[in-house]
Amino acid sequence: MIGKMIGAYAGERAARHVDGLNGTAGALLGAGGVAAIKKIGPFGLLAALAGGYALKRHLDHNRQERDEDASAPKAGSGRAGAKSKK
């Protein structure tokens, strides 16, 4: 019972950082997550943590590539006919 309450609190706090997810939904997911963790056991928990870490790294890598592509200057973006001062 205490574990579900802690899970619900953690889920509610985590929901603040996710668009489209309110505090109630986060609390329900947090409380359900505690039950799921009990079912999958310690090896399942380690596998879920490793998978979450791999997903985070993948998403960060894609975001970094997208940001680098957006900040790169485009060819021919200079002003046409501009004369340089000497």
C-alpha positions, 0 to 999 in steps of 0.5 A: 500500500505504501509502495503504491502511494509512493509510486503514485506520487512519483508518477504525478511529479513525473507527469508534470514534465510530459506534455498531454499527461495530467497529474491524475494519469501520472499517479495512476501510471505510477501506482500501476508501475509499482505492481508491474515492477513486482510482477517482472522481478529484478531481472525484468526491472534491470532489462526495463532500465537498460531499455529506457537508457538505450531509448534515451540515448537514441532520442538524444542522438537524433535530437542532436543531429536534427539541431546540427542540421538546423543550425548549418548554413544553407548554400546560397543563403548570402545576399545576391549582389552584395559587394564586399568593402575593402 
